[in-house]
Amino acid sequence: MSIGGIEGIGGFTPFSPPTIPTAPSTPSTPSVGGAPSVGGAGKAAGPDFGELVLDGLDRLDGVQRTADQLSVQAATGDLQNIHDYTIAATQAAVTTQVTVAIRNKAVEAFTEIMRMQV
């Protein structure tokens, strides 16, 4: 059954947050003072932080490209449903705002770490 005026946007996939698989817990070897050792021989399973950042940026680029394509179609009159562009443009704006907020928090955290005295 189809409802008139509600169709999918061609080529658009909604954002789904990345999932990080949980690695089986292994007991860490305590070092001097009972603190866990740093720089162990094993690497944590799953994607690196850098990979997650690049994946997020790729998704942001895809959302923005979709909005750009729909804006061109709307401007040329090829787009039948203008609300498709409105939705895509809003998603692109919100995704950009979230990305900028995450970047700002990361820069703030880095600055705070650099202020710490050793």
Rosetta blueprint (number, residue, H / E / L):
1 M L
2 S L
3 I L
4 G L
5 G L
6 I L
7 E L
8 G L
9 I L
10 G L
11 G L
12 F L
13 T L
14 P L
15 F L
16 S L
17 P L
18 P L
19 T L
20 I L
21 P L
22 T L
23 A L
24 P L
25 S L
26 T L
27 P L
28 S L
29 T L
30 P E
31 S L
32 V H
33 G H
34 G H
35 A L
36 P E
37 S L
38 V L
39 G L
40 G L
41 A L
42 G L
43 K L
44 A L
45 A L
46 G L
47 P L
48 D L
49 F H
50 G H
51 E H
52 L H
53 V H
54 L H
55 D H
56 G H
57 L H
58 D H
59 R H
60 L H
61 D H
62 G H
63 V H
64 Q H
65 R H
66 T H
67 A H
68 D H
69 Q H
70 L H
71 S H
72 V H
73 Q H
74 A H
75 A H
76 T H
77 G L
78 D L
79 L L
80 Q L
81 N L
82 I H
83 H H
84 D H
85 Y H
86 T H
87 I H
88 A H
89 A H
90 T H
91 Q H
92 A H
93 A H
94 V H
95 T H
96 T H
97 Q H
98 V H
99 T H
100 V H
101 A H
102 I H
103 R H
104 N H
105 K H
106 A H
107 V H
108 E H
109 A H
110 F H
111 T H
112 E H
113 I H
114 M H
115 R H
116 M L
117 Q L
118 V L
